[in-house]
Amino acid sequence: MRGDTVDGTVAAVRLAEGAPLRSTLDVTDPGDWLALDAGVREVAWYRSPSLPEWEHSAPLPADPARLDESRLALALCHRDGRIRQAALPRAAHRPGLLPLLVIRCTDWAGPVRAHARHLLRETLDADAAVGLAPLILRVGRRDRGAFGVELLQDVLRRTSHERLAALLASPDRAVRRFAYRHAVTGRLLRPAELARAAAQDDDTVVQDLCATAALTALPDAEAYEDVLAPLLTARNPRTRSAGVTALRRAGRPEQAEGYLADRSALVRACARYVVRQHGGDPAAWYRQRCTPPGHPDVPPGAVIGLAECGDCADAGLLRPLLEHPAAGVRARAVAGLRALDRAPVERLRPLLDDPAAGVVRETALALLPSARELPADWLLERTGTERPRHVRLAAFRLLVAREGVVALRAAVGLLEDPDVKLRTWAGQAVQRWDPSATERHRGAEAAELLDRGRHLFSDHVLRRRKWAAGADG
């Protein structure tokens, strides 16, 4: 499915001029059909000379063969309900126009709507339902749109597993959600199939739906073998967390220890719950791995896990890890100290120059509340182009948090940064800058800096900003 949608009015004019339907819009994109439906009426109301004369008043030909697909599509979208209704029987015999028949099932004119529904009920089979499902579900969100969704459900109840599989693999997220809900309600998939779907699908709704259904459908603990494996090895954390939580019901709570240091906070929390229910102490498990000689092999998840369930005294175990050779451990140590509200400014300052972007990012977050305690010149030096991008960004964030003319100085200095995003953020910071009452004596410098960024303001706004900074306009 395309990422953009056709201009409905342009498509209507092209069809009126005789262009083939398939070269005018993407017939697989629901958005294009809906745009055409609205575009035909817009052209008819405001640009009617663009349409041929028959579109306005002439009746449709009695012989369907005399009406090509493009003109029939225009007739199905016509502002006159009598023309739309007359075109419906012809559309029912044209598979390429079934999408417009679906749209007419929500028509505001009762006779047109009733006739379209009757024809769609007679026409829609399993093969057509697979192709029309994205449009049916899209139209189903409209007023009077429930009919199509209910008809789709009815067709799927009678369809084969192969056709349902096509919907389960659809690139359209709404279609996959609908198909999996249908499969779960009808118990059409085995627990192992649902578990694999939860592990492989990138949509969180499908993940939760299938993981829950897979675990609910299991008759006893012995049946968990084929379900737990895909859940516990899934890349997405929501599915892994479901598998970890299920370890308790499966009678395997001891396996949850292996997930106490998972990269996901959600999975770690579920693992701690299962371990505690089994009588274990997650905090003691974390402390053991964060205490020498466990330092060289400490997993990053254990470092942040200790902060999540430990106490302030555990900050003593995290501080030495700020110098750990693994960047992941250093970053989690900074995050852990921030979570425990025990982030020492002087110990963290050197980490702003860390070669790992993740460490610098966590350090900037930890130092934000103490930004005014950091030397302005020291931070400004780190916004120079000779510094790595992640260092420039972190220093800039801290300087902006300081506010005042120092923040403006940093933002203006980055207006010519080689990185496009940094230049954009710097420009936004200049536009948002507001002088503090305590720095009005630096109005001359502020005025000079604002002049360097004058392309970001209108003349009126620039004069007001300079006046607010205590400088002459």
C-alpha positions in Angstrom: 0.0 0.0 0.0 1.3 3.4 -0.9 2.3 6.0 1.7 0.5 8.9 -0.2 -3.0 9.4 -1.3 -4.1 10.5 -4.8 -5.7 14.0 -5.2 -9.4 13.1 -5.6 -10.3 16.1 -7.8 -7.3 15.5 -10.1 -8.3 11.8 -10.4 -11.9 12.7 -11.2 -10.9 15.1 -14.0 -8.5 12.5 -15.5 -11.3 9.9 -15.5 -13.7 12.3 -17.1 -11.1 12.9 -19.8 -11.0 9.1 -20.5 -7.9 8.0 -18.5 -8.0 4.3 -17.5 -8.9 3.7 -13.8 -5.8 1.8 -12.9 -3.5 4.5 -14.2 -5.4 7.2 -12.3 -5.3 5.8 -8.8 -3.8 2.9 -6.8 -6.7 0.5 -6.8 -5.2 -1.4 -3.8 -5.2 1.8 -1.6 -8.4 2.4 0.3 -7.4 6.1 0.7 -7.4 6.5 -3.1 -10.9 5.2 -3.5 -12.2 7.4 -0.7 -10.4 10.4 -2.2 -12.0 9.7 -5.6 -15.4 9.5 -4.1 -15.1 12.9 -2.5 -13.2 14.4 -5.4 -15.9 13.6 -8.0 -18.5 15.6 -6.1 -16.1 18.5 -5.5 -15.4 18.7 -9.2 -19.1 18.5 -10.0 -19.9 21.4 -7.6 -17.0 23.7 -8.2 -15.4 22.8 -11.5 -18.3 21.2 -13.4 -17.0 22.4 -16.9 -14.2 19.8 -16.4 -16.7 17.0 -16.6 -18.5 15.9 -19.8 -22.1 17.0 -20.4 -23.6 13.5 -19.7 -22.3 13.7 -16.1 -24.7 16.5 -15.3 -28.0 15.6 -16.9 -27.8 12.8 -19.5 -29.1 9.3 -18.3 -26.8 6.4 -18.2 -26.8 4.1 -21.3 -29.1 1.2 -21.0 -26.4 -1.1 -22.3 -23.6 -1.6 -19.7 -21.1 -2.3 -22.5 -21.5 1.3 -23.7 -20.3 2.6 -20.4 -16.5 2.2 -19.8 -15.1 1.6 -16.3 -13.8 5.1 -15.9 -17.2 6.7 -16.5 -19.0 4.1 -14.4 -16.7 5.0 -11.5 -17.6 8.7 -11.9 -21.3 7.7 -12.0 -21.0 5.7 -8.8 -19.6 8.8 -7.1 -22.0 11.3 -8.6 -23.7 14.0 -6.5 -27.1 12.9 -7.8 -28.3 9.9 -5.9 -30.4 8.7 -8.9 -27.3 8.4 -11.0 -25.4 6.6 -8.3 -28.3 4.1 -7.8 -28.6 3.5 -11.6 -24.9 2.7 -11.8 -24.9 0.2 -8.9 -26.1 -2.9 -10.8 -23.5 -2.3 -13.5 -20.8 -2.1 -10.8 -21.8 -5.4 -9.3 -20.6 -7.1 -12.5 -17.3 -5.2 -12.6 -14.8 -6.7 -10.0 -12.6 -3.6 -10.4 -15.4 -1.3 -9.1 -16.4 -3.3 -6.1 -14.5 -0.9 -3.8 -17.0 1.8 -4.8 -19.8 -0.6 -4.1 -18.4 -0.9 -0.6 -18.3 2.9 -0.2 -21.9 3.2 -1.4 -23.0 0.9 1.4 -22.6 3.9 3.7 -24.3 6.3 1.3 -26.2 9.1 2.9 -29.2 8.4 0.6 -31.2 5.5 2.0 -32.3 3.9 -1.3 -28.7 4.0 -2.7 -27.4 2.5 0.6 -30.0 -0.3 0.7 -29.4 -1.2 -2.9 -25.6 -1.2 -2.5 -25.9 -3.4 0.5 -28.1 -5.9 -1.3 -25.7 -6.1 -4.2 -22.6 -6.4 -2.0 -24.2 -9.2 0.0 -24.8 -11.1 -3.2 -21.4 -10.3 -4.7 -18.9 -10.6 -1.9 -17.1 -13.9 -1.8 -14.1 -15.1 0.0 -11.6 -14.1 -2.7 -13.1 -10.6 -3.0 -13.2 -10.2 0.8 -9.5 -10.6 1.1 -8.8 -7.8 -1.3 -11.5 -5.5 0.0 -10.9 -6.0 3.7 -8.7 -2.9 4.1 -11.4 -0.7 2.5 -14.3 -2.4 4.4 -12.6 -1.8 7.7 -11.7 1.8 6.8 -15.2 2.6 5.8 -16.4 0.7 8.8 -15.3 3.6 11.0 -17.8 5.8 9.4 -21.4 6.3 10.3 -23.5 3.5 8.9 -20.3 1.6 8.3 -21.0 -1.5 10.5 -22.8 -3.4 7.7 -19.6 -4.0 5.7 -17.7 -5.1 8.8 -20.5 -7.6 9.8 -20.6 -8.9 6.2 -16.9 -9.4 6.2 -17.1 -11.4 9.4 -19.9 -13.5 8.0 -17.8 -14.3 4.9 -14.8 -15.2 6.9 -16.8 -17.6 9.0 -17.2 -19.7 5.8 -13.8 -19.2 4.3 -10.8 -21.5 4.2 -7.8 -21.3 6.4 -5.7 -20.3 3.4 -7.7 -17.2 2.7 -7.7 -16.3 6.4 -3.9 -16.7 6.4 -3.7 -14.0 3.7 -5.5 -11.6 6.0 -3.3 -12.6 8.9 -0.3 -11.7 6.8 -1.7 -8.4 5.5 0.5 -5.4 5.5 -2.5 -3.4 6.7 -2.4 -3.3 10.5 -6.2 -2.9 10.9 -6.7 -5.9 8.7 -4.3 -8.0 10.8 -6.0 -6.9 14.0 -9.4 -7.8 12.6 -8.3 -11.2 11.3 -6.6 -12.2 14.5 -9.6 -11.2 16.6 -11.7 -13.3 14.3 -9.3 -16.2 14.6 -9.2 -15.9 18.4 -13.0 -15.7 18.8 -13.5 -18.6 16.5 -10.6 -20.6 18.0 -9.2 -21.1 14.5 -5.5 -21.1 15.5 -3.6 -23.4 17.8 -1.9 -21.9 20.9 1.5 -22.5 19.3 0.4 -20.5 16.2 -0.8 -17.7 18.3 2.4 -17.6 20.2 4.5 -17.4 17.0 2.2 -14.6 15.8 2.7 -12.7 19.1 6.5 -13.1 18.7 6.7 -12.1 15.0 4.1 -9.3 14.5 5.2 -5.7 15.0 1.9 -4.4 16.2 1.4 -4.2 19.9 -2.3 -4.9 19.8 -1.7 -8.2 17.9 1.1 -9.1 20.2 -1.1 -8.7 23.3 -4.1 -10.3 21.7 -2.2 -13.4 20.5 0.0 -13.8 23.6 -3.0 -13.7 25.9 -5.1 -16.0 23.7 -2.2 -18.5 23.4 -1.8 -18.7 27.2 -5.5 -18.8 27.9 -6.1 -21.7 25.5 -3.6 -24.0 27.2 -5.4 -26.8 29.0 -2.7 -27.6 31.5 0.9 -26.8 32.5 2.3 -29.7 30.4 1.1 -28.0 27.2 3.3 -25.0 27.7 6.4 -26.3 25.9 5.4 -25.2 22.3 4.0 -21.9 23.5 6.7 -20.6 25.9 9.6 -21.0 23.6 8.4 -18.4 21.0 7.1 -16.0 23.7 10.3 -16.0 25.7 12.6 -15.6 22.7 10.5 -12.8 21.0 12.2 -9.6 20.1 9.4 -7.4 21.3 9.3 -6.9 25.1 5.5 -7.2 25.5 5.5 -10.7 24.2 8.6 -11.7 26.3 6.9 -10.3 29.4 3.8 -12.4 28.8 6.0 -15.5 28.5 8.0 -14.6 31.7 4.8 -14.1 33.7 3.5 -17.4 32.4 6.5 -19.2 33.8 4.8 -19.2 37.2 1.6 -20.8 36.0 3.7 -23.3 34.0 5.4 -24.4 37.2 8.8 -23.1 36.0 9.4 -19.9 38.2 13.1 -20.6 38.5 13.5 -19.8 34.8 12.4 -16.2 35.5 15.8 -15.4 37.1 17.3 -15.5 33.6 15.2 -12.5 32.7 15.9 -10.3 35.7 18.6 -8.6 33.6 16.6 -8.3 30.4 17.1 -5.2 28.3 13.4 -4.3 28.8 12.1 -2.7 32.0 8.7 -4.4 31.5 10.3 -7.8 31.2 12.5 -7.2 34.3 9.5 -6.2 36.3 7.6 -9.3 35.4 10.6 -11.4 36.2 10.9 -9.8 39.6 7.3 -10.6 40.3 7.7 -14.3 39.4 10.9 -14.6 41.4 9.3 -13.0 44.5 6.3 -15.3 44.2 8.7 -18.2 44.2 10.3 -16.8 47.4 13.4 -15.3 45.8 14.9 -11.9 46.4 15.6 -10.0 43.1 17.5 -7.2 44.9 20.0 -9.7 46.4 20.4 -11.2 42.9 21.2 -7.8 41.4 23.6 -6.9 44.2 25.5 -10.1 43.8 26.2 -9.3 40.1 27.0 -5.7 40.7 29.6 -6.4 43.5 33.2 -7.2 42.7 34.4 -9.7 41.4 31.2 -9.7 39.4 32.1 -6.3 37.8 33.8 -7.5 34.6 30.8 -9.6 33.6 28.0 -7.6 35.0 25.0 -7.4 32.6 23.7 -3.9 31.9 20.2 -5.0 32.8 21.3 -6.0 36.3 22.7 -2.5 36.9 19.5 -0.7 36.1 17.5 -3.5 37.7 19.3 -2.9 41.0 18.2 0.8 40.9 14.6 -0.3 40.1 14.2 -2.4 43.1 17.1 -1.4 45.4 17.5 1.5 47.9 19.7 4.6 48.2 22.4 2.5 49.8 22.9 0.6 46.5 24.2 3.8 44.9 27.6 2.8 46.4 27.6 -0.3 44.2 26.7 1.7 41.1 29.3 4.5 41.3 32.3 2.3 40.6 30.5 1.1 37.5 30.7 4.6 36.0 34.2 3.6 34.9 33.3 0.1 33.6 34.8 -0.7 30.2 31.4 -1.6 28.7 29.4 1.4 27.5 26.1 -0.3 28.2 27.1 -0.8 31.9 28.3 2.8 32.2 25.0 4.1 30.7 22.9 2.0 33.0 25.0 3.0 36.0 24.3 6.7 35.2 20.6 5.9 34.7 20.5 3.9 38.0 22.0 6.7 40.0 19.5 9.2 38.5 16.7 6.8 39.4 18.0 6.6 43.0 18.4 10.4 43.1 22.1 9.9 43.9 23.7 11.4 40.8 26.9 13.1 41.8 27.6 16.1 39.5 31.3 16.0 39.7 31.5 12.3 39.1 29.2 12.5 36.1 30.8 15.6 34.4 33.7 13.6 32.8 31.1 11.3 31.2 29.8 14.1 29.0 33.0 13.4 26.9 32.3 9.7 26.8 32.8 8.2 23.3 29.5 6.3 23.6 26.5 8.3 22.7 24.2 6.3 25.0 26.4 7.2 28.0 26.5 10.9 27.1 22.7 10.9 26.6 22.0 9.4 30.1 24.6 11.7 31.6 22.8 14.8 30.2 19.5 13.6 31.5 21.0 13.0 35.0 22.7 16.5 35.0 19.7 18.5 33.7 18.4 19.3 37.3 21.9 20.6 38.1 22.6 22.4 34.8 23.1 25.8 36.6 25.9 24.2 38.6 28.0 23.4 35.5 30.4 26.0 34.2 28.9 27.8 31.2 32.2 28.1 29.4 33.0 24.4 29.9 29.7 23.5 28.3 30.0 26.0 25.5 33.4 24.5 24.6 31.6 21.2 24.0 29.3 22.7 21.4 32.3 23.2 19.0 32.2 21.4 15.7 35.4 19.5 16.7 33.4 17.6 19.2 31.3 14.5 18.3 27.6 15.2 17.6 26.3 13.4 20.7 28.6 15.6 22.9 27.5 18.8 21.1 23.8 17.8 21.6 24.2 17.0 25.3 26.1 20.2 26.0 23.4 22.2 24.1 20.6 20.6 26.1 22.3 21.5 29.4 23.0 25.1 28.2 19.3 25.5 27.2 18.3 24.3 30.6 20.5 27.1 32.2 18.3 29.7 30.3 19.4 33.3 30.1 21.9 34.8 27.6 24.1 31.7 27.9 21.4 29.6 26.3 21.0 32.1 23.5 24.7 32.2 22.9 24.8 28.4 22.6 21.8 28.3 20.3 23.1 31.0 18.0 26.5 29.3 17.8 24.9 26.2 16.6 22.9 27.9 13.8 25.6 26.9 11.4 26.3 23.5 12.8 27.0 20.8 10.1 24.3 18.6 11.5 20.8 19.5 10.1 18.9 18.5 13.2 21.1 20.4 15.5 20.7 23.5 13.4 17.0 23.1 13.4 16.8 22.6 17.2 19.1 25.6 17.7 16.9 27.8 15.5 13.8 26.7 17.6 15.7 27.5 20.8 16.5 31.0 19.5 12.9 31.6 18.6 11.7 30.4 22.0 14.4 32.3 24.0 13.1 34.5 26.7 15.5 36.8 28.7 15.5 36.3 32.4 14.9 39.3 34.6 18.3 38.9 36.3 20.2 39.2 33.0 18.8 42.4 31.5 22.1 44.1 32.1 23.5 41.9 29.3 21.1 43.4 26.8 23.8 44.5 24.4 25.1 41.0 24.0 21.6 39.6 23.7 20.8 42.1 21.0 23.9 41.2 19.0 23.1 37.5 19.3 19.5 38.1 18.2 20.8 40.1 15.2 22.8 37.0 14.2 19.6 35.1 14.1 17.4 37.8 12.6 16.4 35.5 9.7 14.3 33.5 12.3 12.1 36.5 13.2 10.0 39.2 11.6 11.3 42.7 12.1 8.5 43.4 14.6 9.2 40.3 16.7 12.9 41.0 16.6 12.4 44.5 18.0 10.2 43.2 20.8 12.7 40.5 21.7 15.6 43.0 21.9 13.5 45.4 23.9 12.6 42.5 26.3 16.3 41.8 26.7 16.9 45.4 27.8 18.4 46.6 24.6 17.3 49.4 22.3 15.0 48.2 19.5 
